[in-house]
Amino acid sequence: MTLAEKQQQLIDDYGLIDDSQERLSAIVDRARRMPPLAEAERSEANRVKGCISLAWVVSEVRDGRCVFRADADSPLVRGLLALLTDLYNGAMPAEVVATEPALIEQLGLDRQLSPTRLNGLRSVRAKIREFAATNSRT
């Protein structure tokens, strides 16, 4: 499955929920099942700068594909991190660099989040993109 197809699948899945608050709740609920990062992974190197909440993204390449894990001190931020890591996990680095998270707008999340949360989300995307760009073979 390409990253574009995966993104469309996430949009379709969450788009089934008509109410925007319920949609956001489903995203946060999904993150509750996500395992937390180990204390050692909550390092300054993994911290997302530009996020008001404490947030971390752990990145690695396995078999030529990006793998991301994330955690945050806020349930909402944790949910948004889970959404982005769900999107980008398993993709080739060049695909991660080239694909913007259109699902944020298409699911209407950009209209529900405060400017500071949106800025934090952009910082998460930048950290993910920077990792992928560093590991891209293009």
C-alpha positions as a Markdown table, in Angstrom:
| # | Residue | x | y | z |
|---|---|---|---|---|
| 1 | Met | 0.0 | 0.0 | 0.0 |
| 2 | Thr | 1.4 | 3.4 | -0.9 |
| 3 | Leu | 1.5 | 6.2 | 1.5 |
| 4 | Ala | -1.2 | 8.1 | -0.5 |
| 5 | Glu | -3.4 | 5.0 | -0.2 |
| 6 | Lys | -2.7 | 4.6 | 3.5 |
| 7 | Gln | -3.6 | 8.3 | 4.0 |
| 8 | Gln | -6.8 | 7.9 | 2.1 |
| 9 | Gln | -7.7 | 4.8 | 4.2 |
| 10 | Leu | -7.2 | 6.8 | 7.4 |
| 11 | Ile | -9.3 | 9.6 | 6.0 |
| 12 | Asp | -12.1 | 7.1 | 5.0 |
| 13 | Asp | -11.9 | 5.3 | 8.4 |
| 14 | Tyr | -12.1 | 8.4 | 10.6 |
| 15 | Gly | -14.4 | 10.2 | 8.1 |
| 16 | Leu | -17.1 | 7.6 | 8.8 |
| 17 | Ile | -17.5 | 9.5 | 12.1 |
| 18 | Asp | -19.8 | 12.4 | 11.3 |
| 19 | Asp | -19.4 | 14.5 | 14.4 |
| 20 | Ser | -16.0 | 16.2 | 14.5 |
| 21 | Gln | -15.7 | 16.0 | 18.4 |
| 22 | Glu | -16.4 | 12.3 | 18.3 |
| 23 | Arg | -13.8 | 11.9 | 15.5 |
| 24 | Leu | -11.2 | 13.6 | 17.6 |
| 25 | Ser | -12.2 | 11.4 | 20.6 |
| 26 | Ala | -11.7 | 8.3 | 18.5 |
| 27 | Ile | -8.2 | 9.5 | 17.6 |
| 28 | Val | -7.4 | 10.1 | 21.2 |
| 29 | Asp | -8.9 | 6.7 | 22.2 |
| 30 | Arg | -6.8 | 5.0 | 19.6 |
| 31 | Ala | -3.7 | 6.5 | 21.2 |
| 32 | Arg | -4.6 | 5.0 | 24.6 |
| 33 | Arg | -3.8 | 1.6 | 23.2 |
| 34 | Met | -0.4 | 2.7 | 22.0 |
| 35 | Pro | 2.5 | 1.5 | 24.3 |
| 36 | Pro | 4.3 | 4.4 | 26.1 |
| 37 | Leu | 7.9 | 5.1 | 25.3 |
| 38 | Ala | 10.5 | 3.8 | 27.8 |
| 39 | Glu | 11.8 | 6.5 | 30.1 |
| 40 | Ala | 15.2 | 6.4 | 28.3 |
| 41 | Glu | 13.5 | 7.2 | 25.0 |
| 42 | Arg | 12.0 | 10.4 | 26.5 |
| 43 | Ser | 15.3 | 12.1 | 25.9 |
| 44 | Glu | 16.0 | 15.6 | 24.7 |
| 45 | Ala | 17.2 | 14.2 | 21.3 |
| 46 | Asn | 13.7 | 12.7 | 20.8 |
| 47 | Arg | 11.8 | 15.6 | 22.1 |
| 48 | Val | 9.7 | 17.6 | 19.6 |
| 49 | Lys | 10.8 | 21.3 | 19.9 |
| 50 | Gly | 7.9 | 23.7 | 19.3 |
| 51 | Cys | 5.3 | 21.7 | 21.1 |
| 52 | Ile | 3.9 | 23.3 | 24.2 |
| 53 | Ser | 3.2 | 19.8 | 25.6 |
| 54 | Leu | 6.0 | 17.4 | 26.2 |
| 55 | Ala | 6.2 | 15.2 | 23.1 |
| 56 | Trp | 8.7 | 12.7 | 21.8 |
| 57 | Val | 9.2 | 10.9 | 18.5 |
| 58 | Val | 11.5 | 7.9 | 18.2 |
| 59 | Ser | 12.6 | 7.2 | 14.7 |
| 60 | Glu | 14.4 | 4.4 | 13.0 |
| 61 | Val | 14.8 | 2.7 | 9.6 |
| 62 | Arg | 14.1 | -1.0 | 9.4 |
| 63 | Asp | 14.5 | -2.9 | 6.1 |
| 64 | Gly | 14.6 | 0.5 | 4.3 |
| 65 | Arg | 11.4 | 1.7 | 5.8 |
| 66 | Cys | 10.7 | 4.3 | 8.4 |
| 67 | Val | 9.3 | 3.3 | 11.8 |
| 68 | Phe | 8.1 | 5.9 | 14.2 |
| 69 | Arg | 6.9 | 5.6 | 17.8 |
| 70 | Ala | 5.7 | 8.6 | 19.9 |
| 71 | Asp | 4.4 | 9.7 | 23.2 |
| 72 | Ala | 3.2 | 12.9 | 24.9 |
| 73 | Asp | 2.1 | 14.1 | 28.3 |
| 74 | Ser | -1.2 | 15.3 | 26.9 |
| 75 | Pro | -3.9 | 12.8 | 25.7 |
| 76 | Leu | -4.8 | 15.0 | 22.8 |
| 77 | Val | -1.2 | 15.4 | 21.6 |
| 78 | Arg | -0.6 | 11.7 | 22.1 |
| 79 | Gly | -3.6 | 11.1 | 19.8 |
| 80 | Leu | -2.4 | 13.4 | 17.1 |
| 81 | Leu | 1.1 | 11.8 | 17.3 |
| 82 | Ala | -0.5 | 8.4 | 17.0 |
| 83 | Leu | -2.3 | 9.6 | 13.9 |
| 84 | Leu | 0.9 | 10.8 | 12.2 |
| 85 | Thr | 2.9 | 7.8 | 13.2 |
| 86 | Asp | 0.1 | 5.5 | 11.9 |
| 87 | Leu | 0.3 | 7.4 | 8.6 |
| 88 | Tyr | 4.1 | 7.4 | 8.1 |
| 89 | Asn | 5.0 | 4.0 | 9.7 |
| 90 | Gly | 6.3 | 1.6 | 7.1 |
| 91 | Ala | 6.8 | 4.1 | 4.3 |
| 92 | Met | 10.0 | 4.6 | 2.4 |
| 93 | Pro | 12.0 | 7.7 | 3.5 |
| 94 | Ala | 11.5 | 9.5 | 0.2 |
| 95 | Glu | 7.8 | 8.9 | 0.4 |
| 96 | Val | 7.6 | 10.3 | 3.9 |
| 97 | Val | 9.5 | 13.5 | 2.8 |
| 98 | Ala | 7.2 | 14.0 | -0.2 |
| 99 | Thr | 3.8 | 13.3 | 1.5 |
| 100 | Glu | 2.2 | 16.0 | 3.5 |
| 101 | Pro | -0.4 | 15.0 | 6.1 |
| 102 | Ala | -3.5 | 16.1 | 4.2 |
| 103 | Leu | -5.7 | 14.1 | 6.5 |
| 104 | Ile | -5.4 | 16.9 | 9.2 |
| 105 | Glu | -7.4 | 19.2 | 6.9 |
| 106 | Gln | -9.6 | 16.6 | 5.3 |
| 107 | Leu | -10.7 | 15.3 | 8.7 |
| 108 | Gly | -11.3 | 18.9 | 9.8 |
| 109 | Leu | -8.8 | 18.7 | 12.7 |
| 110 | Asp | -7.3 | 22.0 | 11.6 |
| 111 | Arg | -10.6 | 23.7 | 12.5 |
| 112 | Gln | -10.7 | 22.0 | 15.9 |
| 113 | Leu | -7.2 | 22.6 | 17.2 |
| 114 | Ser | -5.8 | 25.8 | 18.7 |
| 115 | Pro | -3.1 | 27.6 | 16.8 |
| 116 | Thr | -0.5 | 26.4 | 19.4 |
| 117 | Arg | -1.6 | 22.8 | 18.8 |
| 118 | Leu | -1.4 | 23.2 | 15.1 |
| 119 | Asn | 2.1 | 24.7 | 15.5 |
| 120 | Gly | 3.1 | 21.7 | 17.6 |
| 121 | Leu | 1.7 | 19.4 | 14.9 |
| 122 | Arg | 3.8 | 21.2 | 12.3 |
| 123 | Ser | 6.9 | 20.7 | 14.5 |
| 124 | Val | 6.1 | 16.9 | 14.7 |
| 125 | Arg | 5.8 | 16.8 | 10.9 |
| 126 | Ala | 9.1 | 18.7 | 10.6 |
| 127 | Lys | 10.9 | 16.2 | 12.9 |
| 128 | Ile | 9.5 | 13.2 | 11.0 |
| 129 | Arg | 10.4 | 14.8 | 7.6 |
| 130 | Glu | 13.9 | 15.7 | 8.8 |
| 131 | Phe | 14.5 | 12.1 | 9.9 |
| 132 | Ala | 13.2 | 10.7 | 6.6 |
| 133 | Ala | 15.3 | 13.2 | 4.6 |
| 134 | Thr | 18.4 | 12.3 | 6.4 |
| 135 | Asn | 17.7 | 8.6 | 5.6 |
| 136 | Ser | 16.5 | 9.0 | 2.1 |
| 137 | Arg | 18.5 | 7.3 | -0.6 |
| 138 | Thr | 17.3 | 9.6 | -3.4 |
